[in-house]
């Protein structure tokens, strides 16, 4: 540990230093998430569990696990992570398949997205698949760079395997999201735009077909297009979150019983927690959140651009892209700018799987900021942007 120091704006040829500003952004996002749960969920927690701070307590417990894994991925050598990568990928695939086994998998509303661990808690394997896919693709891209070729069929086949399993779990939005982030990694790793055209021509009809064959997906799209007509059914959450955001005004309603509109939002502690933040902190708080999120993305992107290790650079870009784009997507859903997806808000939404994976990805980005160069490195030339 003594060889690591903490300093921002690391030159390309100066390694062994972590980006302290990125670390601060991660801690601030986590802290704001805990604060939001503390402010907005006591009513829901007491009604459901008889404990006003149930969600806060559970989030703090999972935070301990997440911090430990963040430190692990931040300090372990990149070469070691690559050596254990097959176990990470195969373990994640196994977790995804366990969701289909009765007695282990938890079937909720027709979806097999969760597994029971020792009968004490549940995990959502698709969340861990986000990190595994990023590492898997980055490793293949590094190998191809070393060999001087650009054969994207093997990475694409691996991406399709993960996405297909997640689709079978009926977690459509997560599968599409992972596929899109994977495509972004293909692009920055040198794939030509013309390579995406046939894939796009196949993907769009397939997505439209998968939406149309499932009534609940089609209802979500229709409710998004005509929310007023479904204000008491499938569009209720969207309308309730809009009212909460509007009620926040500029400075917000603060802490306490003044958050009347927040109490009317089902699953507030999960996918719609951003509505609670907007109601309590107002436009000022919303602006502060997006400023912090942009700062997080900026520092993380700089790390990936300046990293001299090809695997670390590719994976760091994927991790930052995954967290940043998921945050924007969740906020768009809460604000009514996108159909309901069921995607949690990183560091904010209550849920152990999402929080732990967010910490793991952040830890890897920290590792990339002090990773030594490899033969395929070379600063900004690593990424094809």
N, C-alpha and C positions, 0 to 999 in steps of 0.2 A: 504493500500500500504506500510505502514511502516515496515511490517514484512518481506518484500522481499528485499534481497540484491543480489548483482551480483558478482559471483565468480566461477571460473572454477574448474574442478577436484573435484567435490562434493563427499565426502564419502557416502556410502550407507546409513549410519545411521545419516547423517546430512542433514536435509531438510530445505526448505525455501530459498535456494540459487539457482540462475539461472546460467546456463553455459554461461559466457560472451563471450567465444570463439565461441560458436555456434551463438550467436547473431551477433557477428562481421562478421562471414562468410555469414550470411543472408544479412546484410547490404552491404557487398562488392559485392555479387552477384547482388543485386538490383542496386547498383551504377554503376557497369560495364555494366549492361543492358541498363540503361539510357544513359550512355556515348556512347555505340555502336549505339543506335538509333540516337543520336545527330550527330555522325560522318557519318553514312552510309545511312541515309534515306532522307536528304534534297532534293536531286534530284527527288526521287520518290514522296515525299510529294508535292513538288511544281508542278510537272507534273499532279498529280491527284487532288489536292485540292487547289493549288495556295498559299500554305503556307508551307514554307520550314521546319518548325518545328511542323507541325501538329501532327505527331506521337509522338514526344517528349512531347508536351503539353498534349495530350490525356493520355499518359502513366503516367504523373505526377498527373493528376486528379485521375485516377484509383489508383495510389499509395497512395493517401490520404485515399481512402476507404479501401485499403488493410492494411495500417498501423493501422487504427482504429480497424479493425477486428483482426489483429495480437495481438494487445494489449488486446483485449477482451478475446481471447482464451488463452492468456498467463497468465492472472491474475485471471480469474474466477475459482472458485474451480472446481476440477474434478467432484465432486458429482453433482454440478449444471449442468455441461455439460451433464452428464448422464441423468439428469432429463429432459433436453430439447432435448435430442437426438431423441425421437419419432417425434418431430416437425421438426427437421432437416431432418430426413429420409423421412417423408411423404411430407415435402415441396419440397425436391429435386425430389422425384418421380412425384409430381404434375408439377413441372417445366418441367421435361422430357416429360410428356404427353401433356403439353400445346404446345409443338413444333409441334404437329400434327394438331392443330386447325387452320383453315384458318383465316387470319386476325391477329392472334397472333403469330403463327409460321412463320418463314421465310424459304421458300423453295429455296435453291440455288443449281443449277446443279443436281436437283433431290433428294437432301438430306434435311431432316427436322431437322437440328441441332441447330437452333437458334430461339429465341423468341424476339419479340419487347416489350420493357418496356416503356409505356407512349409515344410511337412513337418517343422517343428521342435517344435510344441506344438499342443495342442487347446484349443478354446473351447467352452463350452456356451451356445449362444444364448439358451436359456430363462432363464438367470440374468440376462442383460442385458434381457430382456423385462420383468422385474419392475420395473426402474427406468423403462424406456420407458413402460410402462402407467401408472405413477403420474404421470409428467410429462404424458402425453397427456390423461388424465382431468382433472388439475388445470387444464390450459390451457382445456379445453372448459367446465369449471365456472366458471372466471373469466369467460369470454366470456358465458356465460348470465347470470351475476350482473350484468355490465355492462349487458346488454340487458333485465334485469328479467324473465326468463322461466325456467321450470324444465322444459325439454324434455330428458328423459333418454334419448331413443331413439338419438340420434347417439353419445353416450358409450357406451351399452350395445352398439351395433353394433360400435364400435371394439374394445371389450373382448372381444366374441365372436370377432372376427377373430384376435386374439392367442391366445386360449384354444384356438380350433379348430386353429391351426397347431401349438401345443404338444401337443395331443391326438394329432394326426397323427404327431408324433415319438414317440408312445407314452410320453410323460412325463406320465402321468395325474395324479399327485399335485401336480406343479408347476402344471399347468393349473387344477386345482380350487382350489389355494391362491391363485393370482393372481386367480381369479374371486371368491373370498370376500373378499380384501382390497379388490378393486375395489368390491364391494357395500358394504363398510364406508365407503369414500370417498363413495359415493352417499348413504349415510345422513347423514354429517356435513355434506354439502353441501346438505341440505334435502329429500331424497326422503322421502316419507311411508312409514310402515310398511306401509300398505295397498297401496302400490305394489309391495312385495316379495312379497306373498302369491301372486299368479299366477306370478311368477318362481320362487318356492320350490316351488310345486306342480309346475312343469315340471322343475326342476333335480334334485329328489330322485329321481324315477323314472329320469331320464337317467343319473345317477351310479350308481344301482343296476344299471341295464342294462349300463353300460360296465364295471363291476366283474365282473359275471357272465359276460360274453362272453369275457373274457381269463382263461385258467386260472391264470396266475401271480398275478394280482390276487386272484382268488377264494381261492387257496391262502394268500396272505398274511393274508386276513381269517380264514380257518379256523384258521391257525396262531396268530393272535393270540387267538382265542377258546379254543383248546385247545393251548397251547404245549407241555405235557408230552408230548402224543402225537406232536409233530413236533420233538422235542428234537434229533434227529440229522439233520433235513432242513431244511425251510423255516423252522422255529422255532429253529434252532441259534444264530443271532446273538443273538436275544432272550434265550435262556437263558444264553448265555455272558456277555452284558453284565450281566444280573442278578447272576450270580455275582461278576463283577468289582466291581460296586457294593457288594455285601454284604461282600466281602473287604476293602474300604477301611475299614470300621469308622468310628470317629469322627474320628481324626486322619489316617488314610490310611497307605499303605505307603511313602510317600516316593519317593525316586529310586533306580533301580538294578534289580537282579535280583529284588527282592522282588515285582515286579508280575507274578506268575506267571499270574494269571487274565487279565490284559490280553493276554498273548502268544497266548491261545487265541481271540481275536476276529478273524475275517476283516474286512478293510477297516477296521481300527481307525483308521487315519489319516484316514478320510473321514467317513462318516455316524455312526460310533460312537465318535468321539473323546471324547465326554462321559463314556463309561464309563471311559476312561483317566484323566480328570481326577478322577472320583469314587473310583477305586481308589487313586490316588496321594495325593490330598488329603483323602479321607474326607468324612464328613458336614459337617465344618467348612468344607472347601473348596467343597462343593456349596452350602451356605448362603451363603457369601461370593459365589459366582458369581451366584446368584439376586438377592442384594442389589444387586450391581453392575448386573445386567440391569434391575432395577426402577428404579434410579437413572437409568440411560440412558434408559429409556422416560419417566420423569417429566420429566427435563430437556427431552427432545425434544418431549413433548406441550405443555409450557409455552411452548416456542418457537413452536409452531404456533398456540397459542391467542393469544399476544401479538403475532403478526406482523400488521402492517398492510397487507401485500401479499397479495391474495387468492390469486394463483397460488402464491406461496411458502408460504402457510399451508396450502393444500390439499395441495400436494406434500410438504411437510415432515411433515404428519400421515401421509400414505401411506407415506413412507419409514420413519418410526419404527414404524408399524404392521407393515410388511413385515418388518423386522429383528426386532422383538420377538416377533411371532407365530411366525415361522419358528424362532426360538430355542426357544420353548416347545414347539413341535411336535416338533422334533428331540429335545429332552430327554424328552418324553413317549414317543416311540418307543423310545429307549434304555432307559428305565425300564420298558418293557412296558405303558405306559398307552395306547398307540395302535398300530395296525398299521404295519408297515414302509412308509415312504414314499419313501426315497431323497433326502430333503431334507438338505442339509449344515447344520452349525451355524455361523452367521456368525462370522467372525474366528477360528474354531477349526479347522474341517475343512480338510484339505489340498486345495487346488484353486484355481487362479488366477482362474477366472471368478467364483466366489462371493466371494472376497476382494476383488477389484477392484470389484465391484458394491457390496459392503458399504461400502467406502471412498467410492465415488461418492455413495451415498445419504447417508452421514454428512456429506460435504462440503456437499451441498445443504442439509441441516438447519442447518449452521453458517452458511451464506449467509442462510438465512431469519431467523436470529437478529439479523442486522444489516441486513436489507433495508429500503430506504426504503418509505414507504407509497405506495399508489396510490389512484386514485379509488374503487376497490371495497373498500378496506381499512377498518379501523376496529376493530382489536383483536379481542376475543373474539367480536364479532358476525360475523366472517368465517366461522367454523365454525358449523354448525347444531346445536351440542350445548350 
